[in-house]
Amino acid sequence: MIKKILIANRGEIALRIIRACQELDIKTVAVHSTIDENAMHVRLADESVCIGPPLASKSYLNISSILSAAEVSGADAIHPGYGFLSENAKFAEIVNEHGLIFIGPKAQHISEMGDKVSARTAMKKLGIPLVPGSDGAIKNLQELKKIAKEIGFPILIKAASGGGGKGMKVAEKASELEEAWNLARSEAKSGFGDDTVYLERYLANPRHIEFQLFADSFGNVVHFGERDCSLQRRHQKVLEEAPSPALNEEERAKISKVIVKAVKKLGYLGAGTFEMLYENGEFFFIEMNTRIQVEHPITEMITGFDLVKEQINVANGKKLSVKQKDVKIKGHSIECRINSEDPETFIPNAGNIKNYHAPGGFGVRIDSALYSGYKVPPNYDSLIAKLIVYGNNREEAILKLKIALKEYVIDGINTTLSLHEKIISENEFISGNYDIRWLEKFLKNND
Ligand code: MV4
């Protein structure tokens, strides 16, 4: 039985995990860098350990510091949150070797899904529809030319160790293949230390729709529906909603059934997300995430289940608290990511929060570690708050969001609050008729 969890993270997700632990009567250990001494997760945890200097590679990514902190505090499990070490298979393995529980999937699955080529191979075997492309890595330019011709242009070269869009290169026609091949491989090499690439047909205007899955150690697998994450800028999600305005019940049921079956066969454990591209009524697998995601709250709002508590319970060897037949998707939820960035240039800024007032009311949720007088450090991700709304339907959720955005005060630094106000007043957003290209086009036209 887990009695004490070390949270290998900071910011809002550390608070989210602390709150779940408090409900489960589990003690918490915060870890922090020197610059995070006054951070909210340090104040709210039962105890805290300083694990190094501000640089993430020396603190939140420092495996030996984190394990020492677990040792001295007597923690019996580690929750990695998202980012940092959450999808590091070696970390999961080392945690287990130290006799601690890693709150996440098995290291073998983290590693298999971390390599996008082996993820594709695994998903193909499990019957998941893939974007048409290469069976494995591309060995040389000749092979690239041959497979590209077979699947048809435009094509996209992707890095096996990539994800999040880095190292992707489009080729519109055969004459562009050599340059795209060279660029993709050198970017992959310098970005990930691995120049392995693979090939997919390039989808021009898909939506990004991801499915939330959960598995326990008894072979039970449940899906919690989907999130539409098409509103992104430079591969950073900006606003997410659930359910997707593009799907009907029939389409959802059909693809979910295929995914649940695959996850059962895989022998997976814990929370997992299937990232799919959706175009002309068809789904194509692109990646699987083996962590709790930033946007998990919108799934919690429309299903009523606490995904972080489920993560802890299944890691503890318990059964999922929920059966598929009890998962009912009800109402609509939207999340705005509030970043400490200029709303026009997106340049990050750090500094003092001089005045802070969070909105509230029926159906309004804030996941944030901000407080009045807090100093946002320049060293980490610029996500400072998530504003999540829930309404009986999409129109009501948008209305609540509009009111909450207007009420939200974060003084002292630039934030993306005003960007969200702009997005949700646009017809394409209101109608729900947008794809992965829409936001960047909209931002360009408003320069
Ligand atoms: C694609 C694609 C079009 N066709 N794959 C971007 C990040 C990575 N997770 C996968 N990505 C894409 N893969 C094929 N075959 C377009 C994107 C993509 C994208 C995907 C989801 C959300 C926003 C995006 C923005 C640009 C490109």
Residues whose N, C-alpha, C, O or C-beta is under 5 A from the ligand:
A	BS01	MV4	V131 L156 G163 G164 G165 E200 R201 Y202 L203 H208 C229 S230 Q232 I436
